[in-house]
Amino acid sequence: MKEPILLVLSAGIGSRYGGLKQIDPIGKHGEIIIDFSLYDALRAGFKRVIFIITKNIETDFKAAVGDQISEIMEVRYAYQQIDDLPGGFSVPDGRTKPWGTGHAVLTCRGLIDAPFAVINADDYYGREAFQKIYKFLRTVKEGTPYQFGMVGYTLENTLTDNGFVARGVCTVQDGILTDIVERTHIEKRSGCAQYTLDGENWVTIPSHSVVSMNLWGFTPGLITELREHFPAFLGNAILQNPLKAEYFLPTVVNELIQNGKASVRVLTSNDKWYGVTYKLDKPVVQKAIADMIAAGTYPETLWE
């Protein structure tokens, strides 16, 4: 079997953060969050990585990440472009926003020849997560229904004190994902986690709920499904929300689950999530990384 691939979603604009957060240093020696994820992935067994980027960040991203990691892992690139659409569709006037995580993964068509994991470049997942997803990918086989995996986190371990986050809120039965709903605006409010759809009405989510942080394990069949579902998404999106609608990866996975085409095993992690959704998150992440280095989780310098 070919070695599993690590696919890194690195094309996000980072509008809430106010800059190119994917390459903003948070370690003592200039390390960025993805450095720690790549280090953990390498220790878990991953040897191949695909970075999904946009052309406008290519030079900076390769200098900060790709050129260095290419010395120890096989590196390839996929480019998420807003005009990469099926025949018969064009970019709506005024649209500048990328088409979302499902579209990002779809840009890797032609590069995927083995089971693969998907992660965000600006999220810290922890060593345990990479060990579990690599082990899953080493044994999974393509078949019908598809056998996918997801590392789930406890909601309360994934929130920021500085604003709202988007999370896939999961329903899990006997270790199997039965439903996932993308909530794009979750905040800490009145001592609990709540989401809103309209900015006025709020719904409480139990703090122990399992959520997706976009750490998935897939077989290549997902690429076929993403391609087949994309035109229907675009048909609705261009009519209803042409400037901001996103093709969410969890939404496609959920459709496959509900249609009996996929089974998703949930691999739980008790690690705390860290990320830089906002500028004010950065000092928190810096301290957490420094504490882990002091505790011996990571060496003083990652790549020596």
N, C-alpha and C positions, 0 to 999 in steps of 0.2 A: 504494500500500500504506500502511496506517496505521502510524504510528510505533510501534516496539517499546516495550514496557512493562517497567519495572523493578519487580519484586515483592520486597518486603523482609519477611522473617520476623522479626517484632519482638515476638511474644507470649510468648516463653519466660519461665519463672518465674525462672531464674537461681539455682536452689537451691544448687548447689555454690559459686557466687560469694558468696552471702550478701547479696544486694541486687539492686536493679534495674539490672543491669549495662549494659543498652542505653543508659541516659542518664547514666552515670557519666563525668564529664569526664576526658580523658586529654591534651588539648592545653593549651598555655600560656594560651590565651584562652577556656578552657572548652569546647573542641571535644570531641565524643565520636567513637567509632570510625566510626559511620555517617556523620558529616560528611565524613570523608575518602573513604569509598566513594561518597557522593553527588557529591562534587567530581570524583572520577575518572570516574564514570558520565556526568556532565554533559559533561566534556571529551571523552568517547568518542562522545557524540551523543544520549544518552538525554534525553528531554524529559518523560516521563510516569512517575509512580511511584505504586505502591499499597503502603501500609503495612498489614501484618496485625498487629493489636494486640488486646488484651483491654480490656473496658470499664473495668476497675479501674485501668489505667495511662493511659487516654485523655487526661485533663487534663494530666498531667505530660509525656506523650510529645509531645502537640501543642505544648506550650510550649517544650520543649527541641529539637524537631526539625521537626515538620510546619508550624508557622506560619511559620518562617523560610524553609524550602525552597519553600513554596507561592508565594513571590514570584518564583521563577525556574523552577519546574517545575510541571506540572499534577499535583496531589496528590489522591489518593482514599484511603479507608480501608475495610478489611474487618475484621470482628470475629470472632475465633476464640472460640467459646463451647462449653463442654463438652457442652451439651445440644443442639447442632446435629447431630442424628442422623437417619438415614432412618426412615421409618415402620416401626413394629414394634419399635424399639429404644429403650431408656431408659438413663440413666446408672446404672451399678452402684452399689449402696450403698457409701459410703465413698470413691468415686472423686473426686479433686480434680485429678489430673494432666491436662493437655491431651492430645489424641489424636495429637499428632505432626505432622511436617512435611507429610505427605500430606494430612491433614485441614486443616492451615493453608492450603495452596494451594487446596484445594477451597472454602474460604470465599469465594474470589474469583469463584466462578461468578456470571455476570451482569455482571461488571466487565471480563472479558477479551474483547477484540475484535481482538487482534493478537498476533503472536509476543511472547513475554515471557521475561525472565531472572528467575531466583530467586536471592536471596542471603540470608545470615544478617545480622542487624543488628549482631551483636557480633563479626564476623570482619573482619579487614583483608585484602583480596585483592590490592591493587596495581593500578597503572594499566594494565598490559599485559592483565590479565584482562578488564577492561571493554571495552577496544578490540577484543579478539578476539571476545567474545560479542556485542557490538553489530554488528560486521561480519557475523557468522554470521546473526543475526536479520534483518538487512536483506535477505538473499538467500534465506532458507529459505521453502519453500512447504508448505502443508498437503497431505498426500497419504498414501497407504497403500503401504508401511509409513510410519509417521511418521518424519520426519527431525528428530532432536533433537541438541543439542550439550551438552557439559560441559567446563568448564575443570578440568583435572587438575593436581594438585600432587604433588611428591615427598614421600613420607611424612616423611622426616627434617626437612623444612622446615615441618612442621605440628604438631610435638609441643611440649608444655609440660614444664618441669622440675618442675612443682608438683602433679602428679596425673595422672589419666587423662583421655582424650578419646574421643569417638566419631568414627569415620571410615568412609566407604564405601570398602572396599579393592577396587581395580579390576583386571581383566584386560583388556589392550588388545592388539589385533592389527591392524597396518597402520593405526593411527590410529583404529580403531573399537572401541568398548567391547563386549566380548563377555560380561562377567560383572561384577557388583558385589555385594559382600556387606557388609552393615552390621555393623561390629564396634563394640560400644558401650562396650568397656573396653580401651583400648590405653594402655600405659605405656612409659616408658623404664625398662628393667631390664637391669642387667649390661652396659651399653654398647650395647644394641640395643633395638629396638621389639618388644614382645610383647603379645598379647591373651589374655584369659581369658573363658571362658563361665561358670565357677563360682567364681572367686576362688581356686582351688587349683591348677589345671592351666594352664600357660602355653605358648603357641605363638609362636615367633619369626616376625616378618614382615620380609622384606628391606627395608632402609632406603631403597632406591631405588624401592620400589613406588609406583605411581600411586594416589592417593586422591582421593576427592571431598570438597570442602569446601562442598557444596550451592551451587555456582555453576553453574546449569543454563540452557540455552536451549531453550524449548519452543514448539510451536505450540498453538493453542487446543484441539486434539483431546485434549491431555492431561487437560483438565478432565472430558471425557466418560469417559475411562478411570478417573480417580480416583473418579468417582461410581459407576461400575459395579462397581469392585473393593471399595468400602468395605463393603457389607453382608457379604460373605464374610469380610473381616477381622474385623468386629465379632462375627460368629457364633463364630469361633474364640477371639477375645480375651476375650469375656465368660465363656467356659467355662474357659479356661486361665490367664489372667492379668488378671482384671477391673480391678485397681487401677492397673496400670502398663504394660500393653501399648500400643505406639505404632504408628501407621499411617505407616511410614517412606516418604518419597518415593522413595529409591533402590530399595526393595523392589518398588514398583509398576513403576518403570522397568525393573528387571531381569526382571520377569515378562513385560513387553511385548517385551523383547529375546529372551528364550528362546522365546516363542511366535511370533516372526517378525513382530510387529506394529510394531516400532520399530527404527531404526538410530540409534546415538548416536555422533557424531563427537567425539573427544577433542581439545580445544585445550589444549596444554600451557603451563604457566606456570612459569618458574624463580624467580619472586618468593618471598620468605619470607612465610609466614603469620604474622600476629599476632592474638591474641585474648585476652579476659579471662575465661577459664573459671573462674579462681580469683582471689581477692584478690591473691595474691602475683604474679600475672601483670602486674598493672597497672604497676609501675615499669619492667618490661621494655618494655612497649608505649610508655610515655611517653618512654623514652630513644630507642627506634627512631623515633618520630615526630619528636622533636626533632632527631635526626641527619638525617632526610630533609628537614626544613625548612632546616637549615643547608646541606645539599647542593643546595638549590634545587628539590627535587622538588615541594614545596608552598610557597606563599607564607606569610609570617609570620601573616597573618590570612586565612582562607579566603574569606570572603564579602564582603569590602570591594569 
